[in-house]
């Protein structure tokens, strides 16, 4: 399991792009990814998502824009 916390909000564009590509490679191998992120970033990388609002929820479903 890969746990990622706002990694895409730091660094320059090249770092962010490399980070996204690495996460995609890891996820293709069957690794589950837990991300704490903005909703758009989750929709770009994930098929399904879980939304928690101040610990309340969860709302589970397809990650869409």
N, C-alpha and C positions, 0 to 999 in steps of 0.2 A: 504494500500500500504506500502510495506517495502522498504526502501531506504538503500542500503548497499554500503559503499565506501571502497574498498580494505581491508575488514575485514580479508580476508584469507592470507594477507601478513604479519600479525603480530602473535605473540604468538608461542607456540610450536606445535608439531604435534597433541597432544591430544586436545588442544584448537581449532585448525583448524578443526579437525574431528567433534568435538561437534558442532561447528558453522555450518558446512555443514549439519549435520543431523537436526539441529533446523530449518534451512532455508527450507529444504525439507518438514518437518512437516508443517510449516506455509504455504508453497505453495500448499500442498495437500488440505488444507482447503479453497482454492480459493483465497488466498491473492496474489496480484500481487507484483512482486519483481523488483525493479530497482537497477541494480548493476553497479558500476563503477569498472571495473576490467580488468585483462588481458584476452585476447580472450579465452584461454584454460579454464580458470575458468568458463567463461560464458557457453561454450559448455558443460561442465560437469554438470551444474545445470539447464540449460534453454533449452526449446524447440525452442524458437524463440529469435532473437536478433536484436538490432539496433546498427549500427556502425556509430559513428560520428568522423570525423577527423578534429580537431581544430574548431569544431562547424559547419563544412560543412557536408552535407549529407541530410538526413539520408539514409543509406543503410539498408533496412529491409529484414528479411528472416529467414530461418531455421538456428539455431545455430549449427554448425558442427565443428568438429576439423579441 
